[in-house]
Amino acid sequence: MITVFRPNGEARALPTQTDSAAADALAGAVWVDLVEPTREEEKLIERLLELDVPTRDELKDIEPSSRLYTDAAATYMTASLMVKAESDLPHLTDVAFILTAGKLLTVRYAEPRSFLLFKSGMHRIPGGCSSPTVMITRLLETIADRTAEILEIAVSRADTLSLEVFGDKRHLSRRPPRYLEDRVVQVFALHRLVAKARDSLMSLSRMLTFLHAQPALQGDRTSLELCRTVQRDVQSLLEHANFVAGNITFLLDASLGLINLEQNAIIKIFSIASVVLLPPTLIASIYGMNFDFMPELHVASAYPLTLGAMVLSAILPFYFFRWKGWL
């Protein structure tokens, strides 16, 4: 699908029946957005704009020379953006930004929420997007804002998890089985979200540095200043993402520590039970031996006395351990 946008935010689908109809629709457009284009659509844009459109496989190339470069016709930049951040499985998608003298071309195979936000707010941009340089800087500004929103979501989730892990002490004993193990799984999902956001911010930072040095931007003071502002925002977001990642790491370590404490408490109970039952077991073992001469067998009070000795031998070690502070 190909959508063209004019400076005032007006959008329309590009007709692909004939080259002349597509050329008429491209006239006056500053942004051409290709979403999961077919090979025929890619060839149409290549003919009309006289440039190479990267394919899905080419977008996956991680080599810097393949993600940020210029040729005689355009400037090619590829950034990794967050997709499905609110879902259980957030991931990154590669988006190509191709800046020409008269148009901005984007090629993507997913629908980042930042693009939807930008499209819905284009008509509110002061002065509109009269040039491709203004268009790309405004779009990158929206992407940075959306990444900041994702980090705020991560902070909120981390705060909720902290309360669940270190909640009211009165409720700790009533936790269901595997409660902390489930929280660890949630912490892992949260760590994945922040890690993907950091990867996206690093990609944006490299792209903004490259874009800032381009002659097309150097000749547009407004776009240049906005690019610098977005660069500072991305750098601040990277620092914030590192801080959030540190908090999540602490939360993970604390959750694992609490799990170890609970396991140690269980082992402690079994150890106490074994020590407490050892003396009665010893007494029962003695009187379970088959000796010909055992005077207590003929004493009427021997049986209750033996039971009392077994109980006393279990109670005395228990209070002795408590007195020593071992329990």
C-alpha positions as CSV (number, residue, x, y, z in Angstrom):
1,M,0.0,0.0,0.0
2,I,1.3,3.5,-0.9
3,T,0.0,6.7,0.7
4,V,1.0,10.2,-0.3
5,F,0.8,13.2,2.1
6,R,0.7,16.8,1.2
7,P,2.1,19.7,3.4
8,N,-1.3,20.4,5.0
9,G,-1.6,16.7,6.1
10,E,-4.0,15.7,3.4
11,A,-3.5,12.0,2.6
12,R,-4.6,9.8,-0.3
13,A,-3.8,6.4,-1.7
14,L,-1.5,6.4,-4.7
15,P,-3.2,5.0,-7.8
16,T,-1.1,2.3,-9.4
17,Q,-3.1,1.6,-12.6
18,T,-0.8,3.8,-14.7
19,D,2.4,5.7,-14.3
20,S,0.7,9.0,-15.4
21,A,-2.0,8.7,-12.7
22,A,0.6,7.9,-10.1
23,A,2.8,10.8,-11.2
24,D,-0.2,13.2,-10.9
25,A,-0.8,12.0,-7.4
26,L,2.8,12.4,-6.5
27,A,2.9,16.0,-7.7
28,G,3.0,18.3,-4.7
29,A,3.3,15.5,-2.1
30,V,6.1,15.8,0.4
31,W,5.8,12.3,2.0
32,V,5.3,8.9,0.3
33,D,4.6,6.1,2.8
34,L,5.1,2.5,1.6
35,V,3.5,-0.1,3.9
36,E,4.3,-3.7,3.0
37,P,4.7,-2.8,-0.7
38,T,4.5,-5.4,-3.4
39,R,7.3,-5.7,-5.9
40,E,5.2,-4.0,-8.5
41,E,4.6,-1.0,-6.2
42,E,8.4,-0.8,-5.5
43,K,9.2,-0.8,-9.2
44,L,6.5,1.9,-9.8
45,I,8.1,4.2,-7.1
46,E,11.6,3.5,-8.5
47,R,10.5,4.5,-12.0
48,L,8.7,7.7,-10.9
49,L,11.3,8.9,-8.3
50,E,14.4,7.4,-10.0
51,L,15.8,5.8,-6.8
52,D,16.2,2.4,-5.3
53,V,13.6,1.2,-2.9
54,P,15.1,-1.2,-0.2
55,T,13.5,-4.6,0.0
56,R,12.5,-6.3,3.3
57,D,15.7,-8.4,3.3
58,E,17.8,-5.3,2.7
59,L,16.2,-3.5,5.7
60,K,17.4,-6.3,8.0
61,D,21.0,-5.6,7.2
62,I,22.7,-4.4,10.4
63,E,25.9,-3.1,8.7
64,P,26.2,0.7,9.3
65,S,27.2,1.2,5.7
66,S,24.0,-0.4,4.6
67,R,21.7,1.5,7.1
68,L,23.1,5.0,6.6
69,Y,24.4,6.1,3.3
70,T,23.9,8.6,0.4
71,D,24.1,8.4,-3.3
72,A,23.5,10.9,-6.2
73,A,19.7,10.7,-5.9
74,A,18.9,10.5,-2.1
75,T,20.0,9.9,1.5
76,Y,19.1,6.5,2.8
77,M,18.6,5.9,6.5
78,T,17.2,2.9,8.4
79,A,16.1,2.9,12.0
80,S,14.6,0.2,14.3
81,L,11.3,1.2,15.9
82,M,9.2,-0.3,18.6
83,V,6.1,-2.3,17.6
84,K,3.4,-3.7,19.9
85,A,4.9,-2.2,23.0
86,E,1.7,-2.8,25.1
87,S,1.6,-6.5,24.1
88,D,3.3,-9.4,25.8
89,L,5.8,-9.7,23.0
90,P,7.2,-6.2,21.9
91,H,9.7,-6.3,19.1
92,L,11.5,-4.0,16.7
93,T,10.8,-3.3,13.1
94,D,13.2,-1.7,10.6
95,V,11.9,1.4,8.8
96,A,13.7,3.0,5.9
97,F,13.7,6.8,5.6
98,I,14.8,8.0,2.1
99,L,15.3,11.8,1.8
100,T,15.3,13.3,-1.6
101,A,15.4,16.9,-2.8
102,G,11.6,17.1,-2.9
103,K,10.1,14.2,-1.0
104,L,10.5,12.0,2.0
105,L,10.0,8.3,1.3
106,T,9.4,5.7,4.1
107,V,9.4,2.0,3.6
108,R,8.1,-0.3,6.4
109,Y,6.6,-3.7,6.9
110,A,4.9,-3.1,10.3
111,E,2.7,-0.4,11.8
112,P,4.5,1.4,14.7
113,R,2.1,3.5,16.8
114,S,4.3,6.5,16.3
115,F,3.4,6.7,12.6
116,L,-0.3,6.6,13.5
117,L,0.2,9.4,16.0
118,F,2.1,11.5,13.5
119,K,-0.5,11.0,10.8
120,S,-3.4,12.0,13.1
121,G,-1.5,15.1,14.3
122,M,0.0,16.4,11.1
123,H,-2.7,19.1,10.7
124,R,-1.8,20.5,14.1
125,I,1.9,21.1,13.2
126,P,2.6,24.9,13.1
127,G,3.2,25.9,9.6
128,G,2.6,22.4,8.3
129,C,5.3,20.2,6.8
130,S,6.3,22.2,3.8
131,S,9.5,20.3,3.0
132,P,10.8,16.8,3.4
133,T,13.4,17.9,5.9
134,V,10.6,19.4,8.1
135,M,8.6,16.2,7.6
136,I,11.4,13.8,8.6
137,T,12.4,15.9,11.7
138,R,8.8,16.2,12.9
139,L,8.3,12.5,12.3
140,L,11.4,11.6,14.3
141,E,10.2,13.9,17.0
142,T,7.0,11.9,17.3
143,I,8.9,8.7,17.3
144,A,11.1,10.0,20.2
145,D,7.9,11.1,22.1
146,R,6.4,7.6,21.6
147,T,9.5,6.0,22.9
148,A,9.3,8.2,26.0
149,E,5.8,7.1,26.5
150,I,6.9,3.4,26.3
151,L,9.5,4.1,29.0
152,E,6.8,5.6,31.2
153,I,4.7,2.5,30.7
154,A,7.8,0.5,31.8
155,V,8.2,2.6,34.9
156,S,4.6,2.2,35.8
157,R,4.8,-1.6,35.4
158,A,8.0,-1.7,37.4
159,D,6.3,0.3,40.2
160,T,3.4,-2.1,40.3
161,L,5.6,-5.1,40.3
162,S,7.6,-3.6,43.2
163,L,4.5,-3.3,45.3
164,E,3.5,-6.9,44.5
165,V,6.9,-8.2,45.4
166,F,7.5,-6.0,48.5
167,G,3.9,-5.5,49.5
168,D,2.2,-5.5,52.9
169,K,4.1,-7.9,55.2
170,R,0.7,-9.1,56.6
171,H,-0.1,-10.6,53.2
172,L,3.3,-12.3,52.6
173,S,2.2,-15.5,54.4
174,R,-0.9,-15.7,52.3
175,R,0.8,-15.7,49.0
176,P,-0.3,-18.4,46.6
177,P,2.2,-21.0,45.4
178,R,4.7,-19.9,42.8
179,Y,3.7,-16.3,43.4
180,L,7.2,-14.9,43.2
181,E,8.1,-17.2,40.3
182,D,5.3,-15.6,38.3
183,R,6.6,-12.1,39.2
184,V,10.0,-13.1,37.9
185,V,8.4,-13.9,34.5
186,Q,6.8,-10.5,34.5
187,V,10.1,-8.8,35.3
188,F,11.7,-10.6,32.4
189,A,8.9,-9.3,30.1
190,L,9.5,-5.8,31.4
191,H,13.2,-6.1,30.9
192,R,12.6,-7.2,27.3
193,L,10.5,-4.1,26.8
194,V,13.1,-1.7,28.1
195,A,15.9,-3.5,26.2
196,K,14.0,-3.1,22.9
197,A,13.4,0.6,23.7
198,R,17.1,1.1,24.3
199,D,18.0,-0.6,21.0
200,S,15.5,1.6,19.2
201,L,16.9,4.7,20.9
202,M,20.5,3.8,19.9
203,S,19.3,3.3,16.3
204,L,17.6,6.7,16.4
205,S,20.6,8.4,17.9
206,R,22.9,7.1,15.1
207,M,20.3,8.1,12.4
208,L,19.9,11.6,13.9
209,T,23.7,12.1,14.0
210,F,23.9,11.1,10.3
211,L,20.9,13.2,9.4
212,H,22.3,16.3,11.2
213,A,25.3,16.3,8.9
214,Q,23.4,16.2,5.6
215,P,23.6,19.3,3.4
216,A,19.8,19.2,2.9
217,L,19.4,19.8,6.6
218,Q,22.2,22.3,6.9
219,G,20.4,24.6,4.5
220,D,17.2,24.5,6.6
221,R,17.7,26.3,9.9
222,T,14.3,25.3,11.3
223,S,14.8,21.6,10.6
224,L,18.4,21.8,11.8
225,E,17.4,23.2,15.2
226,L,14.6,20.7,15.6
227,C,17.0,17.9,14.7
228,R,19.3,19.0,17.5
229,T,16.4,19.1,19.9
230,V,15.4,15.6,19.0
231,Q,19.0,14.5,19.4
232,R,19.1,15.9,22.9
233,D,15.7,14.2,23.7
234,V,17.0,10.9,22.5
235,Q,20.1,11.2,24.5
236,S,18.1,12.0,27.7
237,L,15.8,9.1,26.9
238,L,18.8,6.7,26.6
239,E,20.0,7.8,30.1
240,H,16.5,7.4,31.5
241,A,16.3,3.9,29.9
242,N,19.5,2.9,31.5
243,F,18.1,4.1,34.9
244,V,14.9,2.1,34.4
245,A,16.9,-1.0,33.3
246,G,19.0,-0.7,36.6
247,N,15.8,-0.6,38.6
248,I,14.4,-3.6,36.8
249,T,17.7,-5.5,37.4
250,F,17.4,-4.6,41.2
251,L,13.8,-5.9,41.2
252,L,14.9,-9.1,39.5
253,D,17.7,-9.7,42.0
254,A,15.4,-8.9,44.9
255,S,12.7,-11.3,43.6
256,L,15.3,-14.1,43.3
257,G,16.6,-13.2,46.7
258,L,13.1,-13.6,48.2
259,I,12.6,-16.9,46.5
260,N,15.9,-18.1,48.0
261,L,14.8,-16.9,51.4
262,E,11.5,-18.8,51.1
263,Q,13.3,-21.9,50.0
264,N,15.8,-21.6,52.9
265,A,12.9,-21.2,55.3
266,I,11.4,-24.4,54.0
267,I,14.7,-26.3,54.3
268,K,15.1,-24.8,57.8
269,I,11.7,-26.3,58.8
270,F,12.7,-29.7,57.6
271,S,16.0,-29.5,59.4
272,I,14.3,-28.5,62.7
273,A,11.8,-31.4,62.3
274,S,14.6,-33.9,61.7
275,V,16.5,-32.6,64.8
276,V,13.4,-32.6,66.9
277,L,12.4,-36.1,66.0
278,L,15.9,-37.5,66.3
279,P,15.9,-38.1,70.1
280,P,12.5,-39.8,70.1
281,T,13.6,-41.9,67.3
282,L,16.7,-42.9,69.3
283,I,14.5,-43.9,72.3
284,A,12.1,-45.8,70.2
285,S,15.0,-47.6,68.5
286,I,16.5,-48.7,71.9
287,Y,13.2,-50.1,73.0
288,G,12.6,-51.7,69.7
289,M,15.7,-53.9,70.1
290,N,15.2,-57.6,70.8
291,F,17.1,-58.2,74.1
292,D,16.4,-61.1,76.4
293,F,16.9,-58.9,79.5
294,M,15.1,-55.5,79.5
295,P,13.8,-54.8,83.0
296,E,11.5,-52.0,81.8
297,L,9.3,-54.4,79.9
298,H,7.9,-55.8,83.2
299,V,7.3,-52.4,84.8
300,A,3.7,-51.2,84.6
301,S,4.6,-47.6,84.2
302,A,7.4,-48.2,81.7
303,Y,5.3,-47.5,78.6
304,P,3.9,-44.0,79.6
305,L,7.3,-43.1,81.0
306,T,8.9,-44.0,77.7
307,L,6.4,-41.9,75.8
308,G,7.1,-39.0,78.2
309,A,10.8,-39.3,77.7
310,M,10.3,-39.2,73.9
311,V,8.2,-36.0,74.1
312,L,10.6,-34.4,76.6
313,S,13.6,-35.3,74.3
314,A,11.8,-33.5,71.4
315,I,10.9,-30.4,73.4
316,L,14.2,-29.8,75.2
317,P,16.3,-29.5,71.9
318,F,13.6,-27.1,70.5
319,Y,13.8,-24.7,73.4
320,F,17.6,-25.1,73.6
321,F,17.9,-24.0,69.9
322,R,15.6,-21.0,70.5
323,W,17.6,-20.0,73.6
324,K,20.8,-20.1,71.5
325,G,19.0,-18.0,68.7
326,W,19.3,-20.6,66.1
327,L,15.6,-20.5,65.4
